Amino acid sequence: MTNQTPQGTPEDDGLIQFIEANRGDKRDADLIRLADGKLGRTYFTVLRKQGISAFPGATVIEGLAQALDVKVSEVVLAAARSLGLPAYSTTSRDLVLYGAGELPIDSQRLLIETATNLLGWQERVDQLTPTPASEPDWTQADFDQAADEQRELTRDQRWEQQHGGRGEESQLGPDED
C-alpha cells in the first residue's frame, strides 16, 4: 500500500518522505548497517519505496530511529501519518494519534502495546543513565549563618587551647588572662 496522507496535511508527511528527509547522504546499505540488525534489507527497501499498510513493530521503529538518528517518537508519528492518522506531537511528552479510536480493536491494541514497550525501554534507559547530584538551594543568608557558626566555633576552640581546655570560663575574658 502506498502512503496515505491524512486530509489537510502536507503530502510529504508520511514515513517514506520522513526517511528521505532524514537520511542525509546515507545509502540504504548504510542505514541498514546503522540499525544494528533491526531492519532487514528487503523489508527496508519495501518500506522506503512502497510505504506501510500496517503499523511497524517496535524493533523496526527503534531501528529506523537509530539509523536516521532521530527520536523514536518522530518515527512513530511519521508511521501513524502514513496510515492516515493525523498524528502530531502537541508537547514533547505527549503523543496523540487523533482518530486512532476508529481503528479496529486489534490495531488499537497494537498501538497501545507498542507505546507501552517504547515507554518501558525509555524508563530502563533513564534508570541506567546517571543523573548528576543536584546542588542544594542555598541562599546568601544560609552562607552567612554557616560562616558565623564556623567563626564562633573557631574562636571557642582557640580559647580552649589558650586556657588548657578548661571547661569553665574564668571571670576574666579570654584576652584578660
N, C-alpha and C positions, 0 to 999 in steps of 0.2 A: 504494500500500500504506500502511496506517496504521501508527502507531508500534507496534513490538513491544517490549514491556518484558521483560527477562530475568526469569526466575522468581526470587523472593526479593528483588527490588529495588523501590523505590517506583514507583508508576505515573507520577509526574511526573518521570521520569528521562531522557526522550529529548530529541531535538532540538527538537521542537515546543514542549515545555514549557521547554526551555532558552532558546529565543528569547523566549518570553513572559516568563520570569523576568528576562531581562537587557535587554529593550528599553526599560524605563523608560516615559516618556511619549512616546516617539518613534513616529510613524506609519510605515506601510510605506514611503511615499514618502521619508521622512527616512532610514530605514535603507538604502534602495537608493542614495540620494544619497551617504551616508557610506561606502558600499562602493566608491566611485570606479569604477564600471563593471564591477565583478567579479560583480555579481548582476543578472540581468535581472528586470524587474517580474513577468512571468508565472511564471518559474521560482521566484522568491522566494515568490509567493503560493501556489503548489502546495506548495512546501517547508514553509511555515509552517502550511498548513491540512491537508495530507494526509501529511506526513512524507516519508520517503525509502524507496526499495526497494533502492537500491544506494549504496555509499559515494560521497559527493560528491567532485568533483575538488579539487585543491589550490587553484585560483583561487577556487572557491566558499567553501571553508573559510576562506581568508585574508580574503575579502570579508565573511563573516559575523563573523569575529573583529574586523575593523576597524570594522564598523558597530555592533556591540554593545559595543565597547571592552572586549574580554576577550582572554585568551591563546588562541592558535591551538590549543594542546593541549586546552583546555576544549571547544572546538567539536569537535575530533576525538573526544574521549571521548563527548560527547553523541551524535554521529552514530553511533558504534560501538554505544552502548547502544540507539539506535533500531533498529538491525539485529539486536538480540537478543544482542549480545556484552556480557558483564559486564565492562566496561572501566572501571577506576577507577585513578587515579594512586596509586601507592604511595609515591613520593617526588617531589620537584619536578623531578628529572632523568630519571625513568623513565616510560614509557608502556607498559602491559601490556594487551593485548587477550586476555583469557582466552577460550579456545575458538576463537581465530582459526585454529588449525591444522585445524579441522574444516570451514573454508570451502573451496569449490572452489579449485583452484590459481590460476585467473585472478584471483579475488578476493584471494587471499593476495598475489599479485604486485602487484596494485593498491595494497594497503595498504602493502607494503614500498616501492613506488615513491613513494607519497605521503609517507610518513615520511621517506624519503631526500631528497626535494625540500624538505620543510619544514626539515630539519636543514641542508641546503645554504644555504637562504635565511638561516637564523639565523646560520650561520658568516659569510656575507657582511655581515650587519648588524653582527656583532661586530667584523669587520675594519674597518668604516667608523666605528665608534664609538670615539673616542679614550679611552684609559684614562689616568687621572692617574698621574704618576710616583710610585712608592711611596717613602716616606721610608725611609732606611736605619735599621736597628735598632741604635741607639746605646745603650750603657749609660752609667751615670754614670762608670765608670772610663775609658771612651773619651773622654768630655768632659774629665775631669780631666787625662788624658795629653795631649790636644791643647792644653789651656790651659798646662800646664807647658812643652811644646815651644815654644809661642808666647812665653812669658815668657823662656825661655832664649835664643831667637833674638833677641828684643828687647834683652836685656842684652848679648849679644855685639855686636850692631850698635852699641849706644851706646858700648861700649868702643873699638870700631874708630874711631868718629867722634872720640872724645876723644884717641886716640893717633895720629891721622893715617893710619889704615888700615894700620899696620904689621902684617905677617903674623905676627910673633913677639911673644910677650908678654915684657915685661921681668921681672926678678926681683921687682920691686915689683908689688903688686896694682893694680888699676885706680884705686883711691882714694888710693894712696900716692905718686903721681907728683909 
